[in-house]
């Protein structure tokens, strides 16, 4: 099946109101698919509507913790993508064993394809609830819908992310503490992830039942990442790498506070890193050539420079 197989197909995007959902919607609409955005707050996805032609985008209220809303969202659909994830709250219901209800409903609805977005680092034996429930969610999905495709992305970056943009804003500080400076990441471009999802949906006979790791072409440490973002933003903060003991203590003492920059669980995930194992197929096996962050960083960080887009041009 070629990508043209998505022409006219109704694809349900669970959690489609988020960062990845917006980019994925654009890719699928460009391939002729019709979309149903299913999430708890459909109004947050209204920006997707102008991306499609009249009658190609629909919005429905859906809560992963309420299986009857999931089944209703799948009525008449050809395929679905699960993008729902969280770091706190009812993790077992939204990204753990509760996903068996979604996958079971997908099978009952006769879906041709189901793509589940998990994460690099999913580990059923992990003490971290996020990593453990991610692994449990994979097992639940494949148990109820064996032909599902599981995609495990690394940290996803893009022009409107909450990752690079957070560091871009922090780069204006005169001194910038760096938590987990040696932690390793393999950031993946959001549009590469979207292309991977589209490829899996278009050819479930080839990609169904498989698990892929989606990682970019570069492995960076947290210190290197901060340095590159600061340079692209035209800033020269004093980067202060924090010892692990200090970072861990900070997370333990402040992580429980609302709006804390680093919770204890997030610190443990950060320390573990986020790099592809190499034991599973990747983007290239889905026909996607991963693009490095360097292709975009200077352009995206312009708004964080002194005087923003109206300041001096960066030196070549």
C-alpha positions in Angstrom: 0.0 0.0 0.0 1.4 3.4 -0.9 0.7 6.7 0.9 -2.2 7.3 -1.6 -4.0 4.6 0.5 -4.8 7.4 3.0 -6.8 9.3 0.5 -10.3 9.7 1.9 -9.6 7.5 4.9 -10.9 8.6 8.3 -8.1 8.7 10.8 -8.8 9.3 14.5 -6.1 11.3 16.4 -6.5 10.6 20.1 -4.8 13.5 21.9 -4.6 15.4 18.6 -4.7 18.8 20.2 -1.1 18.8 21.3 2.2 19.7 19.7 2.7 16.5 17.8 -1.0 16.3 16.9 -1.0 19.6 15.1 2.0 18.6 12.9 0.7 15.1 12.3 -2.7 16.6 11.2 -1.0 18.7 8.6 0.9 15.7 7.2 -2.2 13.4 7.1 -4.4 16.1 5.5 -1.8 16.7 2.8 -2.1 12.9 2.0 -5.8 13.2 1.5 -7.0 11.7 4.9 -10.0 12.9 6.8 -9.4 13.5 10.5 -11.3 13.2 13.7 -9.5 14.9 16.6 -10.5 13.2 19.8 -9.4 14.8 23.1 -10.8 16.1 26.4 -10.7 19.7 25.2 -11.5 19.7 21.5 -11.5 23.5 21.4 -7.7 23.4 21.9 -7.4 21.7 18.5 -9.4 24.2 16.5 -6.2 25.6 14.9 -6.1 22.3 12.9 -9.4 23.1 11.0 -8.0 25.6 8.5 -5.3 23.0 7.5 -7.9 20.9 5.7 -10.6 21.4 3.1 -14.3 21.8 4.0 -15.6 18.6 5.7 -12.2 17.0 6.3 -11.7 17.7 10.0 -14.0 16.8 12.9 -13.7 17.3 16.6 -15.1 15.1 19.4 -14.8 15.1 23.2 -13.0 12.0 24.5 -11.5 10.9 27.7 -9.1 7.9 27.8 -10.2 7.1 31.3 -13.8 6.7 30.0 -13.8 3.8 27.5 -17.3 4.5 26.2 -16.1 7.8 24.8 -13.2 6.1 23.1 -15.5 3.6 21.4 -17.7 6.4 20.2 -14.8 8.3 18.7 -13.8 5.3 16.6 -17.2 4.8 15.0 -16.8 4.6 11.2 -13.0 5.1 11.3 -10.5 3.4 9.1 -7.4 4.0 11.3 -6.3 5.7 14.6 -3.3 7.1 16.2 -2.8 7.3 20.0 -0.8 10.4 21.0 -2.0 10.6 24.6 0.6 10.8 27.3 1.3 12.4 30.6 4.0 12.7 33.3 1.5 12.7 36.2 -2.0 11.9 37.1 -3.9 8.7 36.2 -1.0 7.2 34.2 -2.3 3.7 34.2 -5.5 4.8 32.7 -4.2 7.2 30.0 -0.9 5.6 28.9 -0.8 2.2 30.8 -3.0 -0.8 31.0 -6.1 1.3 30.3 -5.0 1.5 26.7 -6.4 -2.1 26.3 -9.8 -0.5 26.0 -8.7 1.7 23.1 -7.0 -1.2 21.2 -10.0 -3.5 21.9 -12.4 -0.9 20.6 -10.2 -0.4 17.5 -10.4 -4.1 16.8 -14.2 -4.2 17.3 -14.6 -1.2 15.0 -12.6 -3.1 12.3 -9.8 -0.6 11.9 -7.2 -1.3 9.3 -4.3 0.3 11.2 -3.5 1.5 14.7 -0.4 3.5 15.6 0.6 3.9 19.2 3.1 6.6 20.3 5.1 5.4 23.2 8.6 6.6 24.2 12.3 5.6 24.1 12.9 4.4 27.7 9.7 2.5 28.1 10.6 -0.2 30.7 8.2 -2.5 32.4 10.7 -2.9 35.3 11.3 0.7 35.9 10.7 2.3 39.3 9.6 5.5 37.4 5.8 5.4 36.8 6.1 7.2 33.5 8.5 4.7 32.0 6.8 1.7 33.5 3.3 2.7 32.3 4.6 3.4 28.8 5.8 -0.2 28.6 2.5 -1.5 30.1 0.6 0.6 27.5 2.6 -1.0 24.7 1.8 -4.5 25.9 -1.9 -3.6 26.4 -2.2 -2.2 22.9 -0.4 -5.1 21.2 -2.3 -7.6 23.3 -5.7 -6.3 22.2 -4.6 -5.3 18.6 -1.6 -7.4 17.5 -1.4 -5.5 14.2 -0.7 -2.2 15.9 2.5 -0.3 15.2 4.4 1.0 18.2 6.6 4.1 17.8 9.1 5.1 20.5 10.3 8.6 19.9 13.1 10.3 21.7 12.6 14.0 22.8 10.7 15.6 20.0 11.7 19.1 18.8 10.0 21.6 16.5 9.4 25.3 16.0 6.5 25.4 18.5 7.8 22.8 21.1 8.2 23.2 24.8 11.7 21.9 24.7 14.0 24.1 22.6 11.8 27.1 23.3 12.2 26.6 27.0 16.0 26.6 26.7 15.9 29.6 24.4 14.1 31.6 27.0 16.5 30.5 29.7 19.5 31.5 27.7 18.9 35.1 28.5 20.0 34.4 32.1 23.5 35.6 33.0 24.1 32.3 34.8 22.3 29.1 33.6 22.4 26.1 35.8 22.5 22.8 33.8 20.8 19.8 35.4 22.2 16.5 34.3 24.9 18.0 32.1 26.1 14.5 31.0 22.7 13.1 30.2 22.5 12.1 26.6 19.6 12.8 24.1 18.9 12.0 20.5 16.3 14.7 19.6 14.0 13.9 16.7 12.3 16.5 14.5 8.5 16.6 14.9 7.8 16.4 11.1 10.0 13.3 10.9 7.8 11.7 13.5 4.7 12.8 11.6 6.1 11.2 8.4 6.8 8.0 10.3 3.3 7.8 11.6 1.9 8.4 8.1 4.1 5.7 6.7 2.9 3.2 9.3 -0.8 4.1 8.7 -0.3 3.8 4.9 1.2 0.3 5.0 0.0 -1.7 8.1 0.8 -5.0 6.3 4.5 -4.0 6.4 4.7 -2.1 9.7 1.9 -3.6 11.8 3.0 -5.6 14.9 6.4 -3.9 14.9 8.1 -1.5 17.3 10.3 1.3 16.0 12.6 3.7 17.8 12.4 7.2 16.4 15.6 9.2 17.0 17.4 12.0 15.3 20.9 11.7 13.7 22.7 13.4 16.6 23.4 12.4 20.1 23.9 15.4 22.4 24.5 15.9 26.1 22.4 18.3 28.1 25.4 20.6 28.4 25.9 20.6 24.6 22.3 21.2 24.0 22.2 24.3 26.2 25.4 25.6 24.6 24.0 25.2 21.1 20.7 26.8 21.9 22.4 29.8 23.6 24.7 30.3 20.7 21.8 30.2 18.2 20.0 32.7 20.4 23.0 35.0 20.4 23.4 34.7 24.1 26.5 34.0 26.2 25.3 32.8 29.6 27.7 31.3 32.0 26.8 27.6 31.9 27.0 26.0 35.3 26.9 22.2 35.2 25.4 20.9 38.4 26.7 17.7 40.1 24.1 14.9 40.1 23.9 15.1 43.9 22.9 18.7 43.8 20.4 18.2 41.0 18.8 15.2 42.7 18.5 17.1 46.0 16.9 20.1 44.2 14.4 17.8 42.6 13.6 16.0 45.9 13.1 19.3 47.8 11.2 21.3 45.2 9.8 18.9 42.7 6.5 18.6 44.6 5.8 22.3 44.2 3.3 23.5 41.5 5.3 24.7 38.5 8.6 23.2 39.8 11.2 23.1 36.9 12.2 19.5 37.8 10.3 16.8 39.6 12.0 13.8 41.2 10.6 11.5 38.4 11.7 13.9 35.7 15.2 14.0 37.2 15.4 10.3 37.1 14.3 10.2 33.5 16.8 13.0 32.7 19.7 11.1 34.3 18.8 7.9 32.4 19.1 9.7 29.1 17.0 9.3 25.9 19.0 7.5 23.2 17.9 4.8 20.8 19.1 1.3 21.8 19.8 0.3 18.2 18.2 -3.0 18.8 15.0 -2.0 17.0 14.3 -0.6 13.5 14.2 3.2 13.2 13.1 6.1 11.0 15.0 4.9 7.9 13.1 1.6 8.1 9.9 3.6 7.7 11.3 5.5 4.7 12.1 8.7 6.7 15.6 10.4 6.5 16.0 12.0 10.0 17.0 15.7 10.0 19.4 17.2 12.5 18.5 20.1 14.8 21.2 22.2 13.2 19.1 22.7 10.1 16.6 24.8 12.0 18.1 26.1 15.2 19.5 29.4 14.1 16.2 30.4 12.5 14.0 29.2 15.3 16.1 30.9 18.0 16.0 34.3 16.4 13.1 35.5 18.6 15.2 34.9 21.7 18.0 37.2 20.6 18.4 40.7 22.0 15.7 42.8 20.3 14.4 39.6 18.7 13.9 39.6 14.9 14.8 43.3 14.8 18.3 42.9 16.3 21.6 42.4 14.5 22.0 39.5 12.1 23.9 36.6 13.5 27.5 36.4 12.2 28.0 33.7 9.5 
